[in-house]
């Protein structure tokens, strides 16, 4: 993404129209799974943190990437 967004709302607004719906869905899913997490932009990607980063996601030309951290992967594994 060429625009450096300062908020997740701005990130989604700047994404390609075809990606916006999926980005909103991803945001809602993370909010449900981690309701107390802070929303931030890290490395120009939406990030959700609670003490440390839990998950980030990003829109690319032909896909959306989801990047959970080890902390989240450990919790899912258990």
ZAMARGU-4260 file (C-alpha; in steps of 0.2 Angstrom, whole numbers, plus 5000, padded with zeros to 4 digits):
<rodrens>
0) 5000/5000/5000 | 5007/5017/4995 | 4998/5027/5008 | 5005/5027/5026 | 4989/5026/5036
5) 4989/5032/5054 | 4973/5022/5059 | 4965/5006/5054 | 4950/5015/5048 | 4962/5025/5036
10) 4971/5009/5031 | 4955/5001/5026 | 4949/5017/5017 | 4965/5017/5007 | 4964/4999/5002
15) 4958/4993/4985 | 4939/4993/4985 | 4939/4974/4982 | 4949/4971/4999 | 4939/4983/5010
20) 4925/4971/5014 | 4938/4957/5019 | 4948/4969/5029 | 4933/4974/5039 | 4929/4956/5042
25) 4946/4952/5048 | 4945/4967/5060 | 4929/4961/5067 | 4935/4944/5069 | 4950/4950/5079
30) 4940/4961/5089 | 4929/4946/5094 | 4944/4935/5098 | 4953/4949/5108 | 4940/4962/5114
35) 4952/4971/5125 | 4966/4973/5112 | 4973/4990/5106 | 4971/4994/5088 | 4987/5001/5081
40) 4997/5003/5065 | 5014/4994/5065 | 5025/4992/5050 | 5011/5000/5040 | 4999/4986/5044
45) 4984/4985/5056 | 4989/4977/5072 | 4981/4972/5088 | 4991/4972/5104 | 4989/4967/5122
50) 5006/4970/5131 | 5013/4964/5114 | 5007/4962/5096 | 4995/4948/5095 | 4991/4949/5076
55) 4993/4960/5061 | 4985/4959/5044 | 4988/4968/5027 | 4980/4969/5010 | 4991/4965/4995
60) 4988/4966/4977 | 4980/4949/4976 | 4978/4943/4994 | 4976/4948/5012 | 4989/4941/5023
65) 4986/4937/5042 | 5001/4937/5053 | 4998/4930/5071 | 5012/4930/5083 | 5019/4916/5093
70) 5008/4920/5108 | 4992/4918/5098 | 4998/4902/5090 | 5003/4895/5107 | 4985/4899/5113
75) 4977/4891/5098 | 4988/4876/5099 | 4982/4873/5118
</rodrens>
